[in-house]
Amino acid sequence: MPSCDLRVDSLAVSRDSDMHDATRRVLSVLLRQIDGFEQDKKVVVIFATNRKQDLHPAVISRFDSIITFDLPDQRNRKEIAAQYAKHLTESELDELATATEGMSGRDIRDVCQQAERSWASKIIRGQISKDGGEQGSSLLPPLQHYLDSALNRLKGLLISAQPWWRQWSWWR
């Protein structure tokens, strides 16, 4: 059975006056193509997005089914964090899972990776000793570094959820 799997975020954005003309044309072609699939041909079209609210309503209306995956719960956030911050204790992972409420698995991964990159940068710049504490413990970031990274990520998520004109304070 033929299938088409598209990451639709950049193609099927909601039309507005600020949309580039080329993007508007691509969206029109995409909508015509979806309408053109013959019913007797078994074609499956799967669109994947993290931002359904940004999709054009005409695109959404062309699908028979919409499957939504919820954000991870506390237990799943802890399991995701444990994959990336293997050195944290169970109680520290619980605290990190609580701090990442409202985040996707990708967000949690990014939080952990950012904390580790930032920590490595501090070691390279000599701001943190490589040989302090337990063996190897200072080579990996402490919980607080992950929590700071999570807070920064949450701020970014809150800003990106606002309309573009509220994100830019410089013009006020």
C-alpha positions, -999 to +999 in steps of 0.1 A: +000+000+000+015+034-010+021+058+018+034+093+023+048+104+056+054+142+058+068+165+085+042+191+077+052+219+101+070+240+074+046+232+045+011+235+059+013+265+081-018+287+086-022+312+058-018+348+068-008+381+053+028+375+063+031+342+045+057+342+017+042+338-018+062+307-025+050+291+007+014+300-002+018+283-036+034+251-020+004+249+004-021+253-024-004+225-044-002+203-013-040+208-006-048+200-043-027+168-042-044+156-010-078+162-026-066+144-058-060+110-042-085+085-057-107+068-032-103+033-048-065+036-045-054+026-011-031+055-003-022+064+033-010+099+040+005+105+075+013+140+086+034+145+118+036+177+136+044+190+171+024+222+165-011+214+153-023+248+163-001+263+136-015+241+108-039+256+083-075+244+090-079+233+054-051+208+059-065+194+091-100+191+076-087+167+049-078+139+073-103+113+085-084+106+118-061+126+141-041+107+166-027+127+194+001+116+217+001+133+251+032+147+268+050+122+291+037+118+326+060+120+357+071+084+355+078+086+317+097+119+322+118+103+349+126+073+325+135+097+297+158+117+319+174+085+332+184+077+297+204+109+294+215+117+330+225+082+340+246+094+370+217+111+388+202+092+418+165+081+419+155+111+440+174+135+417+156+120+387+123+124+405+131+161+410+142+166+374+110+148+362+090+173+383+109+202+369+103+191+333+065+189+336+049+201+303+079+191+282+081+165+255+107+137+254+127+158+229+126+187+253+139+166+282+167+152+260+176+188+250+176+199+287+200+171+296+223+176+266+224+214+272+232+209+309+261+186+299+274+209+272+273+238+295+291+218+323+318+206+298+323+242+287+329+253+323+354+225+328+372+235+296+374+271+307+387+261+341+357+273+360+353+238+375+380+214+387+381+181+369+395+162+400+373+174+428+350+152+449+343+115+442+360+098+413+347+113+381+318+130+398+328+165+388+330+155+351+292+152+351+268+180+360+251+181+393+213+181+396+211+219+399+227+223+365+200+201+350+173+221+368+187+254+356+187+240+320+151+229+325+140+263+337+157+279+307+139+255+284+106+262+300+111+299+295+118+293+258+087+271+255+065+298+271+079+324+247+075+303+216+038+296+226+031+334+225+021+352+192+052+365+174+043+402+182+045+394+220+079+377+216+096+409+204+097+434+231+122+457+213+095+474+192+074+485+222 
